[in-house]
Amino acid sequence: MKVCKNCGCNLPDEAKFCAECGSEVIEEEPVNENETKFCRNCGFEMPKETKFCPECGSPTSGVPQVRNANVANAHSPILAAILSFFIIGLGQLYIGLTKKGIILFVAAIVSGILMLIVIGWILWLLIWGYAIYDAYNSAEKMNNGIAVEDTLDFNNLF
């Protein structure tokens, strides 16, 4: 037997509408407890039916992000970091964040020109460190099914 979600009336299994209140009977699909999704804000793994992240409190509405162990386009975070170590922005290009990689590369060139002044060395080191850190973290997030923006984001640095 089915139960009406609106009035609680018992209904036959073949009923499409409630005989008491007239509301449509909606059958729920069974929830697979093994499916998880990840918070878009902090990356916390949680059950698929969770509406708010237990870690940061962000709403999780929208398209659920289900982890797939056989991700065809997974990228190595360590390789992304190593590529950015040798050429600033190359790690971002490797994981598909083209705009971010180009911005970091151009910023490194500008700071290289500014090396005639002492501030250029400090700026270049900051850009270099950020590029390595960001390449690794972005690859990790992408492999976990978290959407990563193709822009510089200093809000989620720590």
C-alpha positions in Angstrom: 0.0 0.0 0.0 1.0 3.6 -0.7 0.6 6.5 1.7 -0.4 10.0 0.5 2.4 12.5 1.4 -0.2 15.3 1.7 -2.9 13.8 4.0 -1.5 10.5 5.1 -4.4 8.4 3.7 -3.7 4.8 2.7 -3.9 4.2 -1.0 -3.9 1.2 -3.3 -0.5 0.5 -5.0 -1.9 1.4 -8.5 -3.2 4.8 -7.4 -1.9 7.9 -9.1 -3.9 10.5 -7.2 -5.2 10.5 -3.6 -8.9 9.7 -3.2 -9.2 12.0 -0.1 -7.3 15.2 -1.1 -6.7 14.7 -4.8 -3.0 15.3 -4.7 -0.7 13.4 -7.0 1.0 10.4 -5.6 4.7 10.7 -6.2 6.8 7.5 -5.8 10.2 8.0 -4.4 13.2 6.2 -5.8 15.1 4.2 -3.3 18.2 6.0 -2.1 21.5 4.3 -2.6 23.4 4.9 0.6 26.8 4.3 -1.0 26.4 7.4 -3.3 28.1 10.5 -2.0 28.5 14.1 -3.1 31.0 16.8 -2.2 30.4 20.3 -0.9 31.2 22.9 -3.6 32.5 25.2 -0.9 34.8 23.1 1.3 35.0 19.7 -0.5 33.5 17.7 2.4 32.2 14.3 1.4 28.6 13.6 2.5 25.6 11.4 1.7 23.9 12.3 -1.6 20.6 13.3 0.1 22.2 15.9 2.4 20.8 19.4 1.9 23.4 21.4 3.9 27.1 20.6 4.4 27.8 19.4 7.9 31.3 20.9 7.7 30.7 24.5 6.5 26.9 24.8 6.4 26.7 25.6 2.7 23.6 24.5 0.8 24.2 21.5 -1.4 21.3 22.0 -3.8 21.7 21.7 -7.5 23.3 18.8 -9.4 24.6 16.2 -7.0 28.3 15.4 -7.5 28.6 11.6 -7.2 32.1 10.3 -6.8 33.1 7.9 -9.5 36.1 5.7 -8.8 36.8 5.2 -12.5 37.2 8.8 -13.4 38.5 8.8 -17.0 39.9 12.3 -16.9 41.5 12.3 -13.5 44.7 14.4 -13.2 47.6 13.8 -10.9 47.9 16.6 -8.4 51.6 15.9 -7.8 52.3 16.1 -11.6 50.3 19.4 -11.8 52.4 20.8 -8.9 55.7 19.7 -10.5 54.7 21.2 -13.9 53.9 24.6 -12.1 57.2 24.3 -10.3 59.2 24.3 -13.5 57.0 26.7 -15.6 54.5 28.9 -13.7 50.9 28.1 -15.0 51.8 24.9 -16.7 50.1 22.8 -14.0 46.9 24.7 -14.5 47.1 24.1 -18.3 47.6 20.4 -17.6 44.4 20.1 -15.5 42.4 22.2 -18.0 42.3 25.6 -16.3 43.7 27.5 -19.3 42.7 31.0 -18.4 44.1 30.7 -14.9 47.4 29.2 -16.3 47.8 32.0 -18.8 47.1 34.7 -16.2 49.7 33.2 -13.8 52.2 32.9 -16.6 51.7 36.5 -17.7 51.9 37.7 -14.0 55.2 35.8 -13.7 56.6 37.6 -16.8 55.5 41.0 -15.4 57.1 40.2 -12.1 60.3 39.0 -13.9 60.5 42.4 -15.6 60.0 44.1 -12.2 63.0 42.1 -10.9 65.0 45.2 -11.7 63.4 46.5 -8.6 63.5 44.4 -5.4 59.7 44.0 -5.4 59.9 41.9 -8.5 61.7 39.1 -6.7 59.1 39.0 -3.9 56.2 39.1 -6.3 57.7 36.4 -8.5 58.2 34.1 -5.5 54.6 34.7 -4.4 53.2 33.9 -7.8 55.4 30.8 -8.2 54.3 29.5 -4.8 50.6 30.2 -5.5 50.8 28.5 -8.9 52.3 25.3 -7.3 49.7 25.3 -4.5 46.8 26.0 -6.7 47.7 23.4 -9.3 47.8 20.7 -6.7 44.6 21.8 -4.9 42.6 22.3 -8.1 43.6 18.8 -9.4 42.5 17.3 -6.0 39.2 19.1 -6.1 38.5 18.2 -9.7 39.3 14.5 -9.0 36.8 14.6 -6.1 34.1 16.0 -8.4 34.2 19.5 -7.1 33.7 22.3 -9.6 36.8 24.5 -9.9 36.5 28.0 -11.4 38.9 29.0 -14.2 39.8 32.2 -12.4 42.2 33.3 -9.7 40.5 32.6 -6.3 42.2 33.9 -3.2 39.2 33.3 -1.0 39.8 29.6 -0.6 43.5 29.9 -0.1 43.5 28.5 3.5 
